[in-house]
Amino acid sequence: MAQTRQAGEQLFTRGSAGQVRLGIWIELVTIAWMTIEASIAIVTGYITRSVSLQGFGIDSVIELIAGGVLLWRLLVEQRGGTTGAIEQAERSAAWMPRAVPPAPIWHLHSSPVCFSTGSSAGGGPIL
């Protein structure tokens, strides 16, 4: 079933159709879950003034973006994209790792916020 493919040849074969469909379904469920997770974490973090919960919510948004990129790539393959089209989709998504701020940058932001707002990493005001 595994065959060597030339550039421009379709990557989507009958054997991989079910796997790609399953991958799309799993990614859709994951995106739905992360949307709920991010919404609850950000709203609850804002209400309780918990920077940790807000950070968890923002992390979920970053995961949502990555999940969207993966879903896009799978849809290109499902629609019969050639290896060139799939590679182009992957190159177009190469900005993602550079767009996500590393954790130390987040901590440089969140520490002064905690101090200035009187909140703690555990939530609630600092006594």
N, C-alpha and C positions, 0 to 999 in steps of 0.2 A: 504494500500500500504506500509506503514511503518512497517517493520518487524524487529525483533531482529535477528541479525546475529552472528553466532559463528565465532571465530578466524579461518582464513583460508578459509572462505566462500567468494564467490564473492560479492562485494559491488555494482557492476554495474548491475542495474535492468532495465527493459524496461521503467519504469516510470521515472527513473533518466537519461536515455540516452539523452533525449532532453536537459535537464538542463546542463549536462556535456558538450554536444556539443556547447550549447550557451555560456557557461563559457569559453570554449577554443576559440571560435570566438571572444568574447569580449576581452580576454587577448591578442590575436594576434593583434587586432586593437590597443589596448593600447600600446603594445610593439612597434608597428610601429610608433605611435604618439610620444612616449617618445624618440625613436631613432632620429626622426627629431628634437624634442625639444632640446635634449642634444647636438646634432651636431650644431645647430644654436647658442645656448647659449655659448658653449665653443669657437667656432670660433669667434663669435662676441665679446665675453669677451676678447679673446686674442688680437684681432685687436684694440679694444678700450681701452685695459688695464684696464678693469673693473673686479675687483675681485668678485664683487657681481654676475655678469653674469657668470663668471667662476664657482663660487660656486653653482649657480642655475643649471648649466650644469652638474656638478659633482653629485649634488643631483639627477638629472634625471638619471644618470648612475646607482646610487644606486637603484633607483626605477626600472630600467631595470633589474638589477640582481634579485631583489625580484619578479618581474613579470615573469622572466624566471623560477624561482623556483616554482611559482604557476602553470605555464603552464606545467612544468614537472610533478607535482603532478596530475594535471587533466588528462594528457595523460596516466599516469599509471592507473588511474581509468577507462578511456575510453577503454583501451586495455584489460579490464577484470581482472585487478589486484585484488588479494585477499585483505582482510583487513590487513593481515600481510604485503603484498607487499606495500600497501599504507602507512601503519605505518612506514615501513622501509624507504620509500621515504621521509616522513616527518622528521624522525630522521636524515637522511642524510643531510637534509637542515637546521638542527638546528644550524649550524655554522654561518648562515647569520646574526643574530642580533649581534653576537660578532665581526664580521668582519667589520661592519659599524662603522666608528668613530663617537662618539657623537659630537653634534654641538660645545660644548666648545673647543674641540680639534681642530676643523676646525678654530675657531676664533683665537686660539692661533697661528695658522699657518698664517692665512690671514692678521692679523693685522700687523705683521712685514713686510710681503710682500707689503702691501699697503704703509707702511712708507718708505721702502727701494726703491720701484719703483716709488714713487711719484704719485701713483694713489689713487683715493678715492672710497668709496663704491658706489657712484653714477656714476662712470666712468669718464674718462678724468683725466688730470693731476691736481694736487693740486697747486693752485696759491699762 
